Amino acid sequence: MDDMVFAHPTSKATLNIRMRFFRFVDQELRDVSTQLRRYCKVQYKKNYNLLRSILAIGGIDACGMLLN
């Protein structure tokens, strides 16, 4: 990003702020997803593993089905 040319002096700062926010939200989503999968693996171990054994069902999908 350092080699990008911006039309306005504040554009680069704005982009950097938005990228920091995006990285923060992305990390929060990853953390919550990890906690949710961990919870399902413990509380619904058998059913979670059965769902995960089906092709194309990921951890979050399995949690959604179990907790719905």
Summary of the structure (lengths in Angstrom):
residues: 68
radius of gyration: 19.3
end to end distance: 41.9
largest distance: 56.9
contacts: 143
relative contact order: 0.10
helix: 76%
strand: 0%
